[in-house]
Amino acid sequence: MNPILEQIIDLAKQKGVAAEAYYVASQDTPIEFANNKLKSLQTKAVEGVALRVVNEGRLGFSSSSDLTRIPELLEAAIATSAIGDPVEFDFAKDVQIKVPDSNYELPSTEELVAMGEKLIPEVHKYNPDILVDVGFDKGKSQVQLATTANTYAQQSDNSMSASISGNLVRGEDFLQAYAYQVTRDAEPDYDRILQDLISKYQKAEQNTTISSGTYPVLFTPAAAAWVIGSLFKTILSGQAIVQKASPLVDKLGEKLFDSRLTLLEDPEFGASASAFDDEGTPTSKKILVEAGTIKQFYWDRLWAARGGTTSTGNGFRRGISRPGTSLVNLCMNPGQTAVEDLIANMKEGIIIDQVLGAGQSNQLAGEFSVNLDLGYKVEQGKIVGRVKNTMVAGNIFEAFNKIIDFSDRAEWVGSSSYFPHILFAELGVASREQ
């Protein structure tokens, strides 16, 4: 066990308090090219501990990146328990997990700088007027967790991200497109990211318009993850169920969507794979929606206790904060149709590729609306150009019962979403024609 965690647990036992100590250490090297030139590269290291205690039936919390003052860290947590909430759950008990370290060696900073200098001219072969930004981030991190109830868990990972974005100004027309990939124990596919970016510019070469109305709408995996995925992550959360902020309250076991819709979490899969959550609970594969039927929700320890159930291994933190309800990943099963055929069968409609923010939603009603950052119009099965000043809105219950199909392949979006293209038969489109 990490000596720091061992010291905390020993001190807590001496004080007669239950404790959960979470340790994280990470080292990141971001490398940034801006407007065609190398802008910055640096290495940042972070180390810290988050501590929760149960003292006289109440929860206390403290955190610190100063690991030379462990007794003070414990005293601070005990002090906050005086005003803490009554404890409704137990810390992890009798869990022992140690994930073997990876032998993968991240590429050197020099190699990544050279790759950035190679990618920029490749974009300029398509159009020299594009101002290109390239970013890499390589990092190593280790998480360790211990409790006074005989729990110790440890895992580490080596991860990388790579992104290419471009800014193109044509008179008063401004077009920004981007492509990115996140990997674990492997390098990103730089050529694929490059081709994805260029493809976006090629499809957006012509500007076109679409009248407001109801149309078939195709979401790319990235757009689906940002809009549809974000909404499902919220309404399937146990916290939202307990707070009655989800339209799925009292809907467990009901078939609410097309039978082709299956949503699941697979913690062994992808760049964010994790054997345990940040409360020391082992993770497991879980089907959230199966063939359109609501099968289960996901829980951390606090909200599981409030909901009268048990944690599903979904208590995660940002840095050395308190844990909250979150998924390792959200995966949507693909369908039967190639994306090229989905497009070819559209008489008139739009494709959503990039969105502005995560959109707006009335979660209780299952409604969403999103402004397009980058979208294309389809006429007679062909992409004819970019649409601007356009918003798409719908209701997930209606939309997922009017599905044309999902594409036959899913793609990773970042590190925590695995989605296919989704073609909805009818969504509302509002356009301010230029």
Order of alpha helices (4+ residues) and beta strands (2+ residues): alpha-beta-beta-beta-beta-alpha-beta-alpha-beta-beta-beta-alpha-beta-beta-alpha-alpha-alpha-beta-beta-beta-alpha-beta-beta-beta-alpha-beta-beta-beta-beta-beta-alpha-beta-beta
